[in-house]
Amino acid sequence: MSQSIVQIYVRLVREGVREIDSVPESIRNEVTAELAKYEGVAQTH
Amino acid sequence: MIAILHSNGLIAGFINEVTNIDGDTIHALQGGARGVGHDVIVVEGWTYGEEVISPVYEERPIIRYEDRDGQIVPVETTEQIMVTPEQRVSYITDGTATYKVGDAFAPGQFTDVRDLLPESPEQKIARLEAELAAAKEESLTAFTAIADLYEMVLKGGGGPV
């Protein structure tokens, strides 16, 4: 799956525009993994 | 640029070399004013000056007492009394017209050019924050549209959504 559309959903979820449950199933795992990366970065600061 | 402070059709004061106006605070190269309670017009092409009015003295008769051979006698004389101290009257002129503090003032005769003043750091931060928020909102709107389109394609293709 294109990384671009994953990043778009990551941004929408992070900004509270979309819930993770509303992300299409086909990319939900990738979006969840990317969000986990962001949370890991956020916790180090 | 010069800020003209005015109220009720009269000029209340001038602030020379204005650098910025932020709310009711006027910043100028030399000082400025905080909490300005007057209406303000910023003008360009005028020169600021101060006219010094000399103090006014009056001769007034007084009686001085002198000792003359053991006798205290009154002697009439005069002394100078300052009745009006030195005054500095601010004015602006464009070479043809001159306005002083206290003169009648018609705001419509002047063009306010405060938009030409540079931003203060606070105003710049506020503007950039507003622009950033607008850009963020705009990108989220675009991302939402792309996501909606993506989901429509998935549905149209019969794939799982």
N, CA and C atoms of all chains as a GROMACS GRO file, in nm:
protein
  618
    1MET      N    1   0.084  -0.120   0.000
    1MET     CA    2   0.000   0.000   0.000
    1MET      C    3   0.088   0.125   0.000
    2SER      N    4   0.041   0.225  -0.071
    2SER     CA    5   0.119   0.348  -0.078
    2SER      C    6   0.139   0.408   0.061
    3GLN      N    7   0.264   0.445   0.085
    3GLN     CA    8   0.295   0.504   0.215
    3GLN      C    9   0.227   0.641   0.231
    4SER      N   10   0.201   0.709   0.117
    4SER     CA   11   0.142   0.843   0.124
    4SER      C   12   0.003   0.841   0.186
    5ILE      N   13  -0.079   0.746   0.142
    5ILE     CA   14  -0.215   0.743   0.197
    5ILE      C   15  -0.213   0.703   0.344
    6VAL      N   16  -0.116   0.621   0.381
    6VAL     CA   17  -0.101   0.585   0.523
    6VAL      C   18  -0.068   0.711   0.603
    7GLN      N   19   0.025   0.791   0.550
    7GLN     CA   20   0.063   0.913   0.622
    7GLN      C   21  -0.054   1.012   0.633
    8ILE      N   22  -0.137   1.013   0.530
    8ILE     CA   23  -0.255   1.101   0.536
    8ILE      C   24  -0.347   1.058   0.649
    9TYR      N   25  -0.371   0.927   0.661
    9TYR     CA   26  -0.457   0.878   0.770
    9TYR      C   27  -0.391   0.900   0.906
   10VAL      N   28  -0.257   0.881   0.911
   10VAL     CA   29  -0.186   0.906   1.038
   10VAL      C   30  -0.210   1.050   1.083
   11ARG      N   31  -0.198   1.140   0.989
   11ARG     CA   32  -0.216   1.282   1.022
   11ARG      C   33  -0.360   1.308   1.066
   12LEU      N   34  -0.456   1.251   0.995
   12LEU     CA   35  -0.597   1.273   1.029
   12LEU      C   36  -0.630   1.216   1.168
   13VAL      N   37  -0.574   1.101   1.200
   13VAL     CA   38  -0.600   1.041   1.332
   13VAL      C   39  -0.532   1.124   1.440
   14ARG      N   40  -0.408   1.165   1.412
   14ARG     CA   41  -0.335   1.243   1.513
   14ARG      C   42  -0.402   1.377   1.541
   15GLU      N   43  -0.462   1.432   1.439
   15GLU     CA   44  -0.530   1.562   1.457
   15GLU      C   45  -0.672   1.545   1.509
   16GLY      N   46  -0.715   1.421   1.527
   16GLY     CA   47  -0.848   1.398   1.582
   16GLY      C   48  -0.960   1.409   1.480
   17VAL      N   49  -0.923   1.413   1.352
   17VAL     CA   50  -1.026   1.424   1.246
   17VAL      C   51  -1.089   1.287   1.221
   18ARG      N   52  -1.010   1.183   1.234
   18ARG     CA   53  -1.059   1.045   1.214
   18ARG      C   54  -1.023   0.960   1.334
   19GLU      N   55  -1.110   0.861   1.360
   19GLU     CA   56  -1.080   0.759   1.462
   19GLU      C   57  -1.006   0.646   1.392
   20ILE      N   58  -0.922   0.577   1.465
   20ILE     CA   59  -0.846   0.467   1.405
   20ILE      C   60  -0.941   0.358   1.352
   21ASP      N   61  -1.058   0.344   1.420
   21ASP     CA   62  -1.155   0.241   1.376
   21ASP      C   63  -1.217   0.273   1.241
   22SER      N   64  -1.212   0.402   1.202
   22SER     CA   65  -1.273   0.442   1.074
   22SER      C   66  -1.173   0.433   0.959
   23VAL      N   67  -1.048   0.400   0.988
   23VAL     CA   68  -0.947   0.386   0.882
   23VAL      C   69  -0.975   0.254   0.807
   24PRO      N   70  -0.970   0.257   0.675
   24PRO     CA   71  -0.996   0.133   0.600
   24PRO      C   72  -0.910   0.018   0.651
   25GLU      N   73  -0.973  -0.097   0.661
   25GLU     CA   74  -0.905  -0.214   0.718
   25GLU      C   75  -0.774  -0.246   0.646
   26SER      N   76  -0.776  -0.222   0.514
   26SER     CA   77  -0.660  -0.262   0.434
   26SER      C   78  -0.531  -0.191   0.476
   27ILE      N   79  -0.542  -0.075   0.539
   27ILE     CA   80  -0.421  -0.001   0.580
   27ILE      C   81  -0.418   0.028   0.730
   28ARG      N   82  -0.516  -0.023   0.802
   28ARG     CA   83  -0.528   0.012   0.944
   28ARG      C   84  -0.405  -0.029   1.023
   29ASN      N   85  -0.353  -0.151   0.994
   29ASN     CA   86  -0.236  -0.196   1.069
   29ASN      C   87  -0.115  -0.106   1.045
   30GLU      N   88  -0.100  -0.064   0.919
   30GLU     CA   89   0.013   0.025   0.887
   30GLU      C   90  -0.003   0.160   0.957
   31VAL      N   91  -0.126   0.210   0.956
   31VAL     CA   92  -0.152   0.338   1.023
   31VAL      C   93  -0.125   0.324   1.172
   32THR      N   94  -0.171   0.217   1.232
   32THR     CA   95  -0.149   0.193   1.375
   32THR      C   96   0.000   0.187   1.407
   33ALA      N   97   0.076   0.118   1.320
   33ALA     CA   98   0.220   0.106   1.342
   33ALA      C   99   0.288   0.243   1.333
   34GLU      N  100   0.245   0.324   1.236
   34GLU     CA  101   0.304   0.458   1.222
   34GLU      C  102   0.270   0.546   1.343
   35LEU      N  103   0.145   0.534   1.390
   35LEU     CA  104   0.105   0.612   1.507
   35LEU      C  105   0.188   0.572   1.629
   36ALA      N  106   0.217   0.443   1.641
   36ALA     CA  107   0.299   0.396   1.753
   36ALA      C  108   0.438   0.458   1.746
   37LYS      N  109   0.489   0.473   1.625
   37LYS     CA  110   0.622   0.536   1.609
   37LYS      C  111   0.618   0.680   1.661
   38TYR      N  112   0.511   0.751   1.620
   38TYR     CA  113   0.500   0.890   1.663
   38TYR      C  114   0.490   0.900   1.815
   39GLU      N  115   0.412   0.807   1.874
   39GLU     CA  116   0.396   0.811   2.019
   39GLU      C  117   0.528   0.783   2.086
   40GLY      N  118   0.607   0.692   2.029
   40GLY     CA  119   0.739   0.662   2.085
   40GLY      C  120   0.828   0.784   2.080
   41VAL      N  121   0.822   0.859   1.968
   41VAL     CA  122   0.903   0.981   1.956
   41VAL      C  123   0.857   1.084   2.058
   42ALA      N  124   0.724   1.098   2.070
   42ALA     CA  125   0.671   1.197   2.162
   42ALA      C  126   0.713   1.169   2.306
   43GLN      N  127   0.719   1.039   2.342
   43GLN     CA  128   0.752   1.005   2.480
   43GLN      C  129   0.899   1.031   2.512
   44THR      N  130   0.984   1.036   2.411
   44THR     CA  131   1.125   1.060   2.439
   44THR      C  132   1.154   1.206   2.467
   45HIS      N  133   1.058   1.296   2.436
   45HIS     CA  134   1.082   1.438   2.458
   45HIS      C  135   1.027   1.483   2.592
   46MET      N  136   0.678   5.882   1.069
   46MET     CA  137   0.535   5.910   1.076
   46MET      C  138   0.499   5.972   1.211
   47ILE      N  139   0.393   6.046   1.212
   47ILE     CA  140   0.351   6.117   1.334
   47ILE      C  141   0.210   6.073   1.371
   48ALA      N  142   0.191   6.042   1.499
   48ALA     CA  143   0.057   6.009   1.548
   48ALA      C  144  -0.007   6.136   1.603
   49ILE      N  145  -0.126   6.164   1.554
   49ILE     CA  146  -0.203   6.278   1.607
   49ILE      C  147  -0.306   6.220   1.704
   50LEU      N  148  -0.298   6.262   1.828
   50LEU     CA  149  -0.396   6.220   1.927
   50LEU      C  150  -0.503   6.330   1.933
   51HIS      N  151  -0.628   6.289   1.923
   51HIS     CA  152  -0.733   6.392   1.923
   51HIS      C  153  -0.859   6.341   1.994
   52SER      N  154  -0.933   6.434   2.046
   52SER     CA  155  -1.061   6.405   2.112
   52SER      C  156  -1.153   6.523   2.094
   53ASN      N  157  -1.278   6.492   2.072
   53ASN     CA  158  -1.381   6.597   2.065
   53ASN      C  159  -1.344   6.712   1.972
   54GLY      N  160  -1.282   6.679   1.858
   54GLY     CA  161  -1.252   6.782   1.759
   54GLY      C  162  -1.133   6.869   1.792
   55LEU      N  163  -1.054   6.830   1.894
   55LEU     CA  164  -0.936   6.908   1.929
   55LEU      C  165  -0.813   6.818   1.931
   56ILE      N  166  -0.700   6.873   1.893
   56ILE     CA  167  -0.575   6.798   1.897
   56ILE      C  168  -0.526   6.794   2.042
   57ALA      N  169  -0.502   6.671   2.090
   57ALA     CA  170  -0.458   6.654   2.229
   57ALA      C  171  -0.307   6.636   2.238
   58GLY      N  172  -0.244   6.599   2.128
   58GLY     CA  173  -0.098   6.582   2.134
   58GLY      C  174  -0.047   6.513   2.009
   59PHE      N  175   0.085   6.509   2.000
   59PHE     CA  176   0.150   6.441   1.887
   59PHE      C  177   0.253   6.344   1.941
   60ILE      N  178   0.277   6.240   1.868
   60ILE     CA  179   0.388   6.150   1.898
   60ILE      C  180   0.471   6.138   1.771
   61ASN      N  181   0.596   6.181   1.782
   61ASN     CA  182   0.682   6.186   1.664
   61ASN      C  183   0.753   6.054   1.642
   62GLU      N  184   0.791   6.027   1.520
   62GLU     CA  185   0.869   5.909   1.482
   62GLU      C  186   0.806   5.780   1.531
   63VAL      N  187   0.679   5.764   1.500
   63VAL     CA  188   0.607   5.643   1.540
   63VAL      C  189   0.662   5.523   1.463
   64THR      N  190   0.688   5.417   1.538
   64THR     CA  191   0.740   5.295   1.474
   64THR      C  192   0.636   5.185   1.466
   65ASN      N  193   0.539   5.190   1.556
   65ASN     CA  194   0.439   5.084   1.557
   65ASN      C  195   0.324   5.122   1.648
   66ILE      N  196   0.204   5.072   1.614
   66ILE     CA  197   0.089   5.088   1.702
   66ILE      C  198   0.034   4.951   1.732
   67ASP      N  199   0.025   4.920   1.860
   67ASP     CA  200  -0.021   4.788   1.903
   67ASP      C  201  -0.134   4.809   2.004
   68GLY      N  202  -0.257   4.797   1.957
   68GLY     CA  203  -0.370   4.824   2.046
   68GLY      C  204  -0.371   4.971   2.086
   69ASP      N  205  -0.372   4.997   2.217
   69ASP     CA  206  -0.370   5.137   2.262
   69ASP      C  207  -0.230   5.180   2.304
   70THR      N  208  -0.129   5.107   2.255
   70THR     CA  209   0.009   5.146   2.282
   70THR      C  210   0.074   5.194   2.153
   71ILE      N  211   0.134   5.312   2.162
   71ILE     CA  212   0.203   5.368   2.046
   71ILE      C  213   0.353   5.365   2.075
   72HIS      N  214   0.426   5.296   1.990
   72HIS     CA  215   0.571   5.290   2.005
   72HIS      C  216   0.633   5.395   1.914
   73ALA      N  217   0.734   5.463   1.967
   73ALA     CA  218   0.803   5.563   1.888
   73ALA      C  219   0.952   5.553   1.917
   74LEU      N  220   1.032   5.613   1.830
   74LEU     CA  221   1.177   5.607   1.849
   74LEU      C  222   1.215   5.663   1.985
   75GLN      N  223   1.147   5.768   2.026
   75GLN     CA  224   1.177   5.825   2.157
   75GLN      C  225   1.053   5.813   2.246
   76GLY      N  226   1.040   5.699   2.309
   76GLY     CA  227   0.930   5.681   2.403
   76GLY      C  228   0.806   5.624   2.339
   77GLY      N  229   0.705   5.707   2.326
   77GLY     CA  230   0.576   5.660   2.279
   77GLY      C  231   0.474   5.681   2.388
   78ALA      N  232   0.367   5.606   2.384
   78ALA     CA  233   0.262   5.624   2.484
   78ALA      C  234   0.190   5.492   2.504
   79ARG      N  235   0.160   5.464   2.629
   79ARG     CA  236   0.088   5.342   2.664
   79ARG      C  237  -0.050   5.380   2.716
   80GLY      N  238  -0.150   5.303   2.681
   80GLY     CA  239  -0.285   5.331   2.730
   80GLY      C  240  -0.342   5.461   2.675
   81VAL      N  241  -0.320   5.482   2.545
   81VAL     CA  242  -0.368   5.606   2.483
   81VAL      C  243  -0.522   5.607   2.484
   82GLY      N  244  -0.577   5.710   2.545
   82GLY     CA  245  -0.722   5.717   2.555
   82GLY      C  246  -0.786   5.805   2.450
   83HIS      N  247  -0.705   5.856   2.358
   83HIS     CA  248  -0.758   5.943   2.253
   83HIS      C  249  -0.772   5.866   2.122
   84ASP      N  250  -0.845   5.927   2.031
   84ASP     CA  251  -0.845   5.874   1.894
   84ASP      C  252  -0.710   5.907   1.832
   85VAL      N  253  -0.669   5.822   1.739
   85VAL     CA  254  -0.535   5.838   1.682
   85VAL      C  255  -0.542   5.833   1.530
   86ILE      N  256  -0.470   5.924   1.468
   86ILE     CA  257  -0.450   5.919   1.323
   86ILE      C  258  -0.300   5.928   1.299
   87VAL      N  259  -0.250   5.840   1.214
   87VAL     CA  260  -0.107   5.841   1.182
   87VAL      C  261  -0.090   5.906   1.044
   88VAL      N  262  -0.005   6.009   1.040
   88VAL     CA  263   0.012   6.083   0.915
   88VAL      C  264   0.156   6.078   0.869
   89GLU      N  265   0.172   6.098   0.738
   89GLU     CA  266   0.304   6.098   0.678
   89GLU      C  267   0.318   6.227   0.600
   90GLY      N  268   0.442   6.277   0.588
   90GLY     CA  269   0.466   6.399   0.512
   90GLY      C  270   0.458   6.525   0.596
   91TRP      N  271   0.445   6.506   0.728
   91TRP     CA  272   0.439   6.620   0.818
   91TRP      C  273   0.566   6.622   0.903
   92THR      N  274   0.605   6.742   0.943
   92THR     CA  275   0.725   6.758   1.026
   92THR      C  276   0.681   6.800   1.165
   93TYR      N  277   0.744   6.736   1.262
   93TYR     CA  278   0.712   6.767   1.402
   93TYR      C  279   0.808   6.873   1.455
   94GLY      N  280   0.757   6.964   1.534
   94GLY     CA  281   0.844   7.064   1.595
   94GLY      C  282   0.789   7.110   1.729
   95GLU      N  283   0.873   7.181   1.802
   95GLU     CA  284   0.830   7.237   1.930
   95GLU      C  285   0.865   7.385   1.933
   96GLU      N  286   0.767   7.465   1.964
   96GLU     CA  287   0.788   7.609   1.974
   96GLU      C  288   0.803   7.644   2.121
   97VAL      N  289   0.912   7.714   2.149
   97VAL     CA  290   0.936   7.753   2.288
   97VAL      C  291   0.882   7.893   2.309
   98ILE      N  292   0.791   7.906   2.403
   98ILE     CA  293   0.734   8.038   2.436
   98ILE      C  294   0.799   8.086   2.565
   99SER      N  295   0.862   8.200   2.554
   99SER     CA  296   0.937   8.253   2.669
   99SER      C  297   0.843   8.282   2.786
  100PRO      N  298   0.897   8.276   2.906
  100PRO     CA  299   0.813   8.307   3.022
  100PRO      C  300   0.774   8.455   3.023
  101VAL      N  301   0.662   8.483   3.085
  101VAL     CA  302   0.612   8.620   3.093
  101VAL      C  303   0.630   8.670   3.237
  102TYR      N  304   0.692   8.787   3.248
  102TYR     CA  305   0.714   8.846   3.381
  102TYR      C  306   0.632   8.974   3.393
  103GLU      N  307   0.597   9.005   3.513
  103GLU     CA  308   0.529   9.131   3.540
  103GLU      C  309   0.601   9.204   3.653
  104GLU      N  310   0.608   9.336   3.638
  104GLU     CA  311   0.665   9.417   3.746
  104GLU      C  312   0.554   9.445   3.846
  105ARG      N  313   0.578   9.409   3.967
  105ARG     CA  314   0.475   9.434   4.068
  105ARG      C  315   0.534   9.518   4.182
  106PRO      N  316   0.455   9.615   4.227
  106PRO     CA  317   0.507   9.698   4.337
  106PRO      C  318   0.508   9.621   4.469
  107ILE      N  319   0.616   9.642   4.543
  107ILE     CA  320   0.621   9.582   4.677
  107ILE      C  321   0.676   9.687   4.773
  108ILE      N  322   0.660   9.662   4.897
  108ILE     CA  323   0.715   9.754   4.998
  108ILE      C  324   0.825   9.680   5.072
  109ARG      N  325   0.942   9.741   5.071
  109ARG     CA  326   1.056   9.682   5.140
  109ARG      C  327   1.088   9.772   5.261
  110TYR      N  328   1.126   9.714   5.368
  110TYR     CA  329   1.157   9.794   5.488
  110TYR      C  330   1.307   9.804   5.504
  111GLU      N  331   1.355   9.929   5.525
  111GLU     CA  332   1.498   9.953   5.540
  111GLU      C  333   1.527  10.021   5.674
  112ASP      N  334   1.644   9.991   5.721
  112ASP     CA  335   1.689  10.052   5.847
  112ASP      C  336   1.767  10.179   5.813
  113ARG      N  337   1.712  10.292   5.846
  113ARG     CA  338   1.779  10.420   5.820
  113ARG      C  339   1.805  10.492   5.952
  114ASP      N  340   1.929  10.489   5.990
  114ASP     CA  341   1.972  10.553   6.116
  114ASP      C  342   1.889  10.505   6.234
  115GLY      N  343   1.866  10.377   6.236
  115GLY     CA  344   1.793  10.319   6.348
  115GLY      C  345   1.644  10.320   6.333
  116GLN      N  346   1.598  10.382   6.222
  116GLN     CA  347   1.453  10.383   6.200
  116GLN      C  348   1.417  10.290   6.085
  117ILE      N  349   1.318  10.209   6.108
  117ILE     CA  350   1.270  10.118   6.003
  117ILE      C  351   1.168  10.193   5.920
  118VAL      N  352   1.200  10.212   5.791
  118VAL     CA  353   1.108  10.288   5.705
  118VAL      C  354   1.067  10.203   5.585
  119PRO      N  355   0.942  10.217   5.544
  119PRO     CA  356   0.898  10.145   5.424
  119PRO      C  357   0.948  10.215   5.297
  120VAL      N  358   0.992  10.134   5.202
  120VAL     CA  359   1.038  10.188   5.073
  120VAL      C  360   0.963  10.116   4.962
  121GLU      N  361   0.901  10.195   4.880
  121GLU     CA  362   0.829  10.134   4.768
  121GLU      C  363   0.926  10.097   4.656
  122THR      N  364   0.913   9.978   4.606
  122THR     CA  365   0.997   9.934   4.494
  122THR      C  366   0.916   9.834   4.410
  123THR      N  367   0.982   9.772   4.315
  123THR     CA  368   0.912   9.671   4.233
  123THR      C  369   0.996   9.545   4.225
  124GLU      N  370   0.931   9.439   4.195
  124GLU     CA  371   1.004   9.315   4.166
  124GLU      C  372   0.935   9.243   4.051
  125GLN      N  373   1.015   9.161   3.982
  125GLN     CA  374   0.961   9.087   3.868
  125GLN      C  375   0.903   8.954   3.914
  126ILE      N  376   0.780   8.935   3.879
  126ILE     CA  377   0.711   8.809   3.911
  126ILE      C  378   0.682   8.735   3.780
  127MET      N  379   0.719   8.605   3.777
  127MET     CA  380   0.688   8.526   3.655
  127MET      C  381   0.540   8.485   3.662
  128VAL      N  382   0.463   8.534   3.568
  128VAL     CA  383   0.319   8.503   3.568
  128VAL      C  384   0.288   8.384   3.477
  129THR      N  385   0.373   8.360   3.378
  129THR     CA  386   0.356   8.242   3.291
  129THR      C  387   0.492   8.179   3.269
  130PRO      N  388   0.507   8.052   3.307
  130PRO     CA  389   0.638   7.989   3.289
  130PRO      C  390   0.666   7.961   3.142
  131GLU      N  391   0.788   7.922   3.113
  131GLU     CA  392   0.826   7.886   2.975
  131GLU      C  393   0.740   7.769   2.930
  132GLN      N  394   0.692   7.778   2.808
  132GLN     CA  395   0.607   7.671   2.756
  132GLN      C  396   0.665   7.616   2.627
  133ARG      N  397   0.646   7.486   2.608
  133ARG     CA  398   0.684   7.422   2.482
  133ARG      C  399   0.556   7.374   2.416
  134VAL      N  400   0.527   7.427   2.301
  134VAL     CA  401   0.405   7.391   2.229
  134VAL      C  402   0.443   7.305   2.109
  135SER      N  403   0.391   7.183   2.108
  135SER     CA  404   0.419   7.093   1.996
  135SER      C  405   0.334   7.132   1.876
  136TYR      N  406   0.391   7.113   1.759
  136TYR     CA  407   0.315   7.140   1.638
  136TYR      C  408   0.361   7.049   1.526
  137ILE      N  409   0.280   7.038   1.425
  137ILE     CA  410   0.321   6.969   1.302
  137ILE      C  411   0.293   7.063   1.186
  138THR      N  412   0.375   7.049   1.085
  138THR     CA  413   0.354   7.133   0.967
  138THR      C  414   0.390   7.055   0.841
  139ASP      N  415   0.320   7.086   0.734
  139ASP     CA  416   0.354   7.025   0.605
  139ASP      C  417   0.410   7.132   0.512
  140GLY      N  418   0.446   7.244   0.568
  140GLY     CA  419   0.501   7.353   0.489
  140GLY      C  420   0.399   7.459   0.456
  141THR      N  421   0.273   7.420   0.454
  141THR     CA  422   0.168   7.519   0.426
  141THR      C  423   0.075   7.536   0.546
  142ALA      N  424   0.037   7.423   0.604
  142ALA     CA  425  -0.052   7.429   0.721
  142ALA      C  426   0.026   7.390   0.846
  143THR      N  427  -0.017   7.443   0.956
  143THR     CA  428   0.044   7.410   1.085
  143THR      C  429  -0.066   7.383   1.186
  144TYR      N  430  -0.049   7.275   1.260
  144TYR     CA  431  -0.145   7.243   1.367
  144TYR      C  432  -0.069   7.233   1.498
  145LYS      N  433  -0.127   7.294   1.600
  145LYS     CA  434  -0.068   7.289   1.734
  145LYS      C  435  -0.162   7.213   1.826
  146VAL      N  436  -0.107   7.172   1.938
  146VAL     CA  437  -0.189   7.108   2.040
  146VAL      C  438  -0.296   7.208   2.083
  147GLY      N  439  -0.420   7.162   2.086
  147GLY     CA  440  -0.530   7.248   2.124
  147GLY      C  441  -0.606   7.304   2.006
  148ASP      N  442  -0.547   7.292   1.884
  148ASP     CA  443  -0.617   7.340   1.764
  148ASP      C  444  -0.736   7.252   1.730
  149ALA      N  445  -0.830   7.310   1.658
  149ALA     CA  446  -0.944   7.231   1.609
  149ALA      C  447  -0.893   7.129   1.509
  150PHE      N  448  -0.959   7.016   1.506
  150PHE     CA  449  -0.908   6.905   1.425
  150PHE      C  450  -1.024   6.832   1.357
  151ALA      N  451  -1.012   6.818   1.226
  151ALA     CA  452  -1.112   6.743   1.150
  151ALA      C  453  -1.044   6.618   1.094
  152PRO      N  454  -1.072   6.502   1.152
  152PRO     CA  455  -1.002   6.380   1.110
  152PRO      C  456  -1.012   6.353   0.961
  153GLY      N  457  -1.123   6.392   0.900
  153GLY     CA  458  -1.144   6.364   0.759
  153GLY      C  459  -1.044   6.433   0.667
  154GLN      N  460  -0.976   6.533   0.718
  154GLN     CA  461  -0.877   6.604   0.636
  154GLN      C  462  -0.746   6.528   0.623
  155PHE      N  463  -0.731   6.422   0.702
  155PHE     CA  464  -0.604   6.350   0.704
  155PHE      C  465  -0.624   6.205   0.656
  156THR      N  466  -0.519   6.150   0.599
  156THR     CA  467  -0.520   6.011   0.558
  156THR      C  468  -0.441   5.931   0.660
  157ASP      N  469  -0.507   5.832   0.719
  157ASP     CA  470  -0.439   5.748   0.818
  157ASP      C  471  -0.354   5.644   0.745
  158VAL      N  472  -0.225   5.644   0.774
  158VAL     CA  473  -0.132   5.555   0.703
  158VAL      C  474  -0.071   5.451   0.798
  159ARG      N  475  -0.144   5.417   0.904
  159ARG     CA  476  -0.086   5.322   1.001
  159ARG      C  477  -0.060   5.185   0.938
  160ASP      N  478  -0.131   5.155   0.830
  160ASP     CA  479  -0.107   5.026   0.764
  160ASP      C  480   0.035   5.017   0.708
  161LEU      N  481   0.097   5.131   0.689
  161LEU     CA  482   0.234   5.131   0.636
  161LEU      C  483   0.338   5.108   0.744
  162LEU      N  484   0.294   5.112   0.872
  162LEU     CA  485   0.389   5.091   0.981
  162LEU      C  486   0.430   4.943   0.986
  163PRO      N  487   0.554   4.916   1.021
  163PRO     CA  488   0.597   4.776   1.032
  163PRO      C  489   0.531   4.708   1.152
  164GLU      N  490   0.522   4.575   1.145
  164GLU     CA  491   0.463   4.499   1.255
  164GLU      C  492   0.556   4.496   1.375
  165SER      N  493   0.496   4.490   1.493
  165SER     CA  494   0.576   4.464   1.614
  165SER      C  495   0.602   4.314   1.618
  166PRO      N  496   0.700   4.270   1.698
  166PRO     CA  497   0.724   4.125   1.711
  166PRO      C  498   0.598   4.050   1.753
  167GLU      N  499   0.520   4.109   1.845
  167GLU     CA  500   0.398   4.042   1.892
  167GLU      C  501   0.297   4.028   1.779
  168GLN      N  502   0.283   4.136   1.702
  168GLN     CA  503   0.187   4.131   1.590
  168GLN      C  504   0.231   4.030   1.485
  169LYS      N  505   0.364   4.022   1.464
  169LYS     CA  506   0.415   3.928   1.365
  169LYS      C  507   0.389   3.785   1.409
  170ILE      N  508   0.412   3.758   1.539
  170ILE     CA  509   0.387   3.624   1.592
  170ILE      C  510   0.239   3.588   1.577
  171ALA      N  511   0.152   3.684   1.613
  171ALA     CA  512   0.007   3.660   1.604
  171ALA      C  513  -0.034   3.631   1.459
  172ARG      N  514   0.023   3.710   1.364
  172ARG     CA  515  -0.013   3.690   1.224
  172ARG      C  516   0.036   3.554   1.174
  173LEU      N  517   0.161   3.519   1.209
  173LEU     CA  518   0.216   3.391   1.163
  173LEU      C  519   0.141   3.273   1.225
  174GLU      N  520   0.101   3.289   1.353
  174GLU     CA  521   0.023   3.182   1.416
  174GLU      C  522  -0.110   3.162   1.345
  175ALA      N  523  -0.174   3.275   1.309
  175ALA     CA  524  -0.303   3.267   1.239
  175ALA      C  525  -0.285   3.203   1.102
  176GLU      N  526  -0.176   3.241   1.034
  176GLU     CA  527  -0.149   3.183   0.902
  176GLU      C  528  -0.120   3.033   0.913
  177LEU      N  529  -0.046   2.997   1.018
  177LEU     CA  530  -0.014   2.856   1.038
  177LEU      C  531  -0.141   2.775   1.066
  178ALA      N  532  -0.229   2.831   1.151
  178ALA     CA  533  -0.354   2.762   1.183
  178ALA      C  534  -0.440   2.745   1.057
  179ALA      N  535  -0.442   2.850   0.973
  179ALA     CA  536  -0.521   2.843   0.850
  179ALA      C  537  -0.463   2.739   0.754
  180ALA      N  538  -0.330   2.735   0.745
  180ALA     CA  539  -0.264   2.638   0.656
  180ALA      C  540  -0.289   2.496   0.705
  181LYS      N  541  -0.285   2.480   0.838
  181LYS     CA  542  -0.309   2.348   0.897
  181LYS      C  543  -0.452   2.302   0.868
  182GLU      N  544  -0.545   2.394   0.885
  182GLU     CA  545  -0.686   2.364   0.860
  182GLU      C  546  -0.706   2.327   0.712
  183GLU      N  547  -0.637   2.401   0.627
  183GLU     CA  548  -0.650   2.379   0.483
  183GLU      C  549  -0.595   2.241   0.445
  184SER      N  550  -0.480   2.205   0.504
  184SER     CA  551  -0.422   2.076   0.468
  184SER      C  552  -0.508   1.961   0.523
  185LEU      N  553  -0.566   1.981   0.642
  185LEU     CA  554  -0.654   1.876   0.697
  185LEU      C  555  -0.778   1.858   0.610
  186THR      N  556  -0.828   1.970   0.557
  186THR     CA  557  -0.944   1.961   0.468
  186THR      C  558  -0.908   1.883   0.342
  187ALA      N  559  -0.789   1.911   0.288
  187ALA     CA  560  -0.744   1.840   0.168
  187ALA      C  561  -0.722   1.692   0.198
  188PHE      N  562  -0.661   1.663   0.314
  188PHE     CA  563  -0.636   1.523   0.352
  188PHE      C  564  -0.768   1.447   0.370
  189THR      N  565  -0.865   1.516   0.429
  189THR     CA  566  -0.996   1.452   0.449
  189THR      C  567  -1.059   1.420   0.313
  190ALA      N  568  -1.047   1.514   0.220
  190ALA     CA  569  -1.102   1.491   0.086
  190ALA      C  570  -1.032   1.373   0.018
  191ILE      N  571  -0.902   1.365   0.035
  191ILE     CA  572  -0.827   1.253  -0.026
  191ILE      C  573  -0.870   1.120   0.038
  192ALA      N  574  -0.886   1.122   0.171
  192ALA     CA  575  -0.927   1.000   0.242
  192ALA      C  576  -1.067   0.956   0.196
  193ASP      N  577  -1.158   1.056   0.182
  193ASP     CA  578  -1.294   1.025   0.135
  193ASP      C  579  -1.288   0.963  -0.004
  194LEU      N  580  -1.205   1.022  -0.090
  194LEU     CA  581  -1.190   0.972  -0.226
  194LEU      C  582  -1.133   0.831  -0.226
  195TYR      N  583  -1.035   0.810  -0.142
  195TYR     CA  584  -0.972   0.678  -0.130
  195TYR      C  585  -1.074   0.572  -0.089
  196GLU      N  586  -1.157   0.610   0.009
  196GLU     CA  587  -1.259   0.516   0.057
  196GLU      C  588  -1.364   0.490  -0.050
  197MET      N  589  -1.397   0.594  -0.130
  197MET     CA  590  -1.492   0.574  -0.240
  197MET      C  591  -1.435   0.478  -0.343
  198VAL      N  592  -1.308   0.491  -0.372
  198VAL     CA  593  -1.244   0.400  -0.468
  198VAL      C  594  -1.245   0.258  -0.414
  199LEU      N  595  -1.214   0.245  -0.285
  199LEU     CA  596  -1.215   0.110  -0.225
  199LEU      C  597  -1.354   0.048  -0.233
  200LYS      N  598  -1.456   0.128  -0.204
  200LYS     CA  599  -1.592   0.076  -0.208
  200LYS      C  600  -1.632   0.040  -0.352
  201GLY      N  601  -1.595   0.128  -0.443
  201GLY     CA  602  -1.627   0.107  -0.583
  201GLY      C  603  -1.559  -0.017  -0.639
  202GLY      N  604  -1.438  -0.046  -0.585
  202GLY     CA  605  -1.364  -0.160  -0.631
  202GLY      C  606  -1.407  -0.289  -0.564
  203GLY      N  607  -1.498  -0.277  -0.470
  203GLY     CA  608  -1.547  -0.395  -0.401
  203GLY      C  609  -1.454  -0.445  -0.293
  204GLY      N  610  -1.350  -0.370  -0.267
  204GLY     CA  611  -1.256  -0.412  -0.164
  204GLY      C  612  -1.309  -0.383  -0.026
  205PRO      N  613  -1.243  -0.438   0.076
  205PRO     CA  614  -1.287  -0.415   0.215
  205PRO      C  615  -1.259  -0.272   0.258
  206VAL      N  616  -1.352  -0.216   0.332
  206VAL     CA  617  -1.336  -0.080   0.382
  206VAL      C  618  -1.335  -0.082   0.533
   0.00000   0.00000   0.00000
